[in-house]
Amino acid sequence: MSKVAVFGAGSWGTAFSVVLADAGNDVTLWARREELCATINEKRENTDYLPGIELPPVVSATHDPERTLAGADFVVLAVPSQTLRQNLTGWADIIPREAVLVSLMKGVELGTLKRMSEVISEVTGAGQERIGVVSGPNLAKEIANREPAASVVACADEGNATRLRALCHSASFRPYSSTDVVGCELGGAYKNVIALSVGMAVGLGFGDNTTASVITRGLAEIARLATVFGADPMTLMGLGAR
């Protein structure tokens, strides 16, 4: 059993806490609002973001960052991407020095265009070998309902990528490990742009030919972009860009 701190009690942070608990870990979930923590602990349910889903007994919630981080082997970050730097600046000094930091966030920082792992490294001083990312077709409610799902967990250090894979491997959640952090992050961010384009095409009344063209050429464009930044183009053909 590993001790895991999860920062962010939104739908995805809560759903991933369920995955971690099902995989046999002790999970402490940090929430911004104390009243939400009380509801989670008393009702075993995140009524604001995942109503109707019972949380495992090993998941507890707190508003206290120090209590959240006490003894943590892994620190999972699931706050909004554009608030990461501000939030992490307040937590950096109390993060255990050996903990692996894991980003669940998709996107790049406005203004700097830094990937989330780059922001984590810059704020905490952690090396890339201690920073992992999770990317894939991760719809929070389906995963919290334990519908079968798969994802990619990536870390520049192969050993920590393997540890991260084991950390979140449950009966219903199948992670695949990778060392291509750049590819996973860019794929996870850029695929949302393609999804918006498909939505626009549908809204304009176009049919399957148009949407299939946007998806297919969009994936090719993602692969070309990621390759420029040093990613393996094959990563963009997998779960990380879905």
C-alpha positions in Angstrom: 0.0 0.0 0.0 1.3 3.4 -1.0 0.3 6.7 0.6 -1.1 9.0 -2.1 -1.9 12.7 -1.8 -4.4 13.9 -4.4 -4.8 17.7 -4.8 -8.1 18.6 -6.4 -11.5 17.3 -5.4 -13.2 18.0 -8.8 -14.6 15.2 -10.9 -11.3 13.9 -12.2 -9.4 14.1 -9.0 -12.1 12.3 -7.2 -12.5 9.7 -9.8 -8.8 9.0 -9.8 -8.9 8.7 -6.1 -11.4 5.8 -6.6 -8.9 4.2 -9.0 -6.1 4.6 -6.5 -8.2 3.1 -3.7 -9.3 0.2 -5.8 -5.6 -0.5 -6.6 -4.9 -0.9 -2.9 -3.6 2.5 -1.8 -4.3 4.9 1.1 -5.6 8.1 -0.4 -5.9 11.6 1.1 -7.9 14.0 -1.1 -7.3 17.8 -0.7 -10.3 20.0 -1.4 -10.4 23.8 -1.6 -13.6 24.1 0.5 -13.8 22.7 4.0 -17.5 22.0 3.7 -16.9 19.7 0.7 -14.3 17.8 2.8 -16.9 17.3 5.5 -19.4 16.0 3.1 -17.0 13.6 1.6 -15.9 12.2 5.0 -19.4 12.0 6.4 -21.4 10.9 3.4 -18.7 9.0 1.5 -19.7 10.9 -1.6 -18.6 14.0 -3.5 -22.0 15.5 -3.9 -20.8 18.5 -5.9 -18.9 16.7 -8.6 -19.7 13.0 -8.6 -23.1 12.6 -6.9 -24.4 9.1 -6.4 -20.9 7.5 -6.4 -19.8 5.9 -3.1 -16.2 6.6 -2.3 -14.0 3.8 -0.8 -13.3 3.8 2.9 -9.6 4.4 2.4 -10.3 7.8 0.7 -10.4 10.7 3.2 -10.6 14.4 2.5 -9.0 17.4 4.1 -8.5 21.1 3.5 -5.0 21.0 5.2 -2.1 20.6 2.7 0.3 19.4 5.4 -2.1 16.7 6.5 -2.6 15.8 2.9 1.1 15.4 2.2 2.1 13.7 5.4 4.1 10.6 4.5 3.0 10.7 0.8 4.9 8.5 -1.6 3.0 10.0 -4.6 1.5 13.5 -5.0 -1.2 13.6 -7.7 -2.1 17.1 -9.0 -5.6 17.5 -10.4 -6.2 21.2 -10.0 -7.2 23.4 -13.0 -4.1 23.8 -15.3 -4.1 27.6 -15.2 -4.0 27.6 -11.4 -1.3 25.0 -11.0 1.6 27.4 -10.6 -0.1 29.5 -8.0 -1.3 26.5 -6.0 1.9 24.6 -6.2 3.9 27.5 -5.1 2.1 27.3 -1.8 2.7 23.6 -1.4 6.2 23.2 -2.8 8.1 23.5 0.5 6.1 20.8 2.2 6.1 18.1 -0.5 8.2 15.1 0.6 11.5 15.2 -1.2 11.3 11.6 -2.5 7.7 11.7 -3.6 6.8 11.2 -7.3 4.7 14.1 -8.6 1.9 13.1 -11.0 0.0 15.4 -13.3 -3.6 14.6 -14.3 -4.0 18.0 -16.0 -4.3 18.5 -19.7 -3.2 21.8 -21.3 -0.4 24.2 -21.4 0.2 27.3 -19.3 -1.1 30.5 -20.8 1.6 33.1 -21.3 4.5 30.7 -21.0 3.2 27.8 -23.1 4.9 25.4 -20.7 3.6 21.9 -20.3 2.3 20.9 -16.9 5.3 18.8 -16.1 7.6 21.8 -16.9 5.6 24.0 -14.5 5.9 21.3 -11.8 9.6 21.0 -12.3 10.1 24.8 -12.3 8.1 25.4 -9.1 9.2 22.5 -7.0 12.8 21.9 -8.4 12.0 18.2 -8.9 13.9 16.5 -11.7 12.1 14.9 -14.6 12.7 11.5 -13.1 10.3 12.4 -10.3 7.5 13.7 -12.5 4.8 11.6 -14.2 1.7 12.3 -16.2 -1.5 10.5 -16.9 -3.2 10.9 -20.3 -6.0 9.1 -22.1 -9.7 8.9 -22.7 -10.5 9.7 -19.1 -14.2 10.6 -18.6 -14.4 11.0 -14.9 -17.9 9.7 -14.2 -17.4 6.5 -16.3 -14.1 5.7 -14.5 -15.6 6.4 -11.1 -18.5 4.0 -12.0 -15.7 1.5 -12.7 -16.5 1.1 -16.4 -13.5 -0.5 -18.1 -11.0 2.1 -19.2 -7.3 2.4 -20.2 -4.8 5.2 -20.1 -1.1 6.0 -20.4 1.1 6.8 -17.5 4.5 8.4 -18.5 7.7 9.3 -16.7 11.2 10.0 -18.0 12.4 7.4 -15.5 11.3 4.0 -16.6 11.4 2.6 -13.1 9.0 5.3 -11.8 6.8 4.9 -14.9 6.5 1.2 -13.9 5.8 2.2 -10.2 3.1 4.6 -11.4 1.5 2.0 -13.6 1.3 -0.4 -10.6 -0.1 2.4 -8.4 -3.2 2.8 -10.5 -3.8 -0.6 -12.0 -7.2 -1.8 -10.8 -9.7 -4.3 -12.0 -11.4 -1.7 -14.2 -8.5 0.7 -15.0 -5.7 -0.5 -17.2 -2.7 1.8 -17.4 0.2 1.4 -20.0 3.6 2.9 -19.1 5.7 5.1 -21.3 8.8 7.3 -21.0 7.5 9.8 -23.6 6.2 12.5 -21.3 6.3 15.2 -24.0 4.2 13.1 -26.4 1.6 12.2 -23.7 1.2 15.8 -22.6 1.0 17.3 -26.0 -1.4 14.6 -27.2 -3.6 15.1 -24.1 -3.8 18.9 -24.7 -4.0 19.0 -28.5 -6.7 16.3 -28.9 -9.1 18.7 -27.1 -8.5 21.2 -29.9 -9.4 18.6 -32.4 -12.5 17.6 -30.4 -13.6 21.3 -30.5 -13.1 21.4 -34.3 -15.2 18.2 -34.7 -17.9 19.8 -32.5 -17.9 22.9 -34.7 -18.2 20.8 -37.8 -21.2 19.0 -36.3 -22.7 22.3 -35.3 -22.4 23.6 -38.8 -24.4 20.6 -40.0 -21.7 18.6 -41.6 -21.7 14.8 -41.6 -19.4 11.9 -41.0 -17.1 12.5 -44.0 -16.2 15.9 -42.6 -15.8 14.9 -39.0 -13.7 11.8 -40.0 -11.5 14.1 -42.1 -11.0 16.5 -39.2 -10.1 13.6 -36.8 -7.7 11.9 -39.1 -5.9 15.0 -40.3 -5.9 16.3 -36.7 -4.1 13.2 -35.4 -1.5 13.6 -38.2 -1.0 17.3 -37.2 -0.7 16.4 -33.5 2.0 13.8 -34.4 4.0 16.4 -36.5 3.8 19.0 -33.8 4.9 16.6 -31.0 7.8 15.4 -33.1 9.2 18.9 -33.4 9.3 19.0 -29.6 11.1 15.6 -29.3 8.2 13.2 -28.9 7.8 9.8 -30.4 5.1 10.2 -33.1 3.9 6.7 -32.3 2.8 7.9 -28.9 0.3 10.2 -30.6 -1.3 7.1 -32.3 -2.1 5.6 -28.9 -4.2 6.3 -25.8 -2.3 9.4 -24.9 -4.0 11.4 -27.7 -7.5 10.1 -27.0 
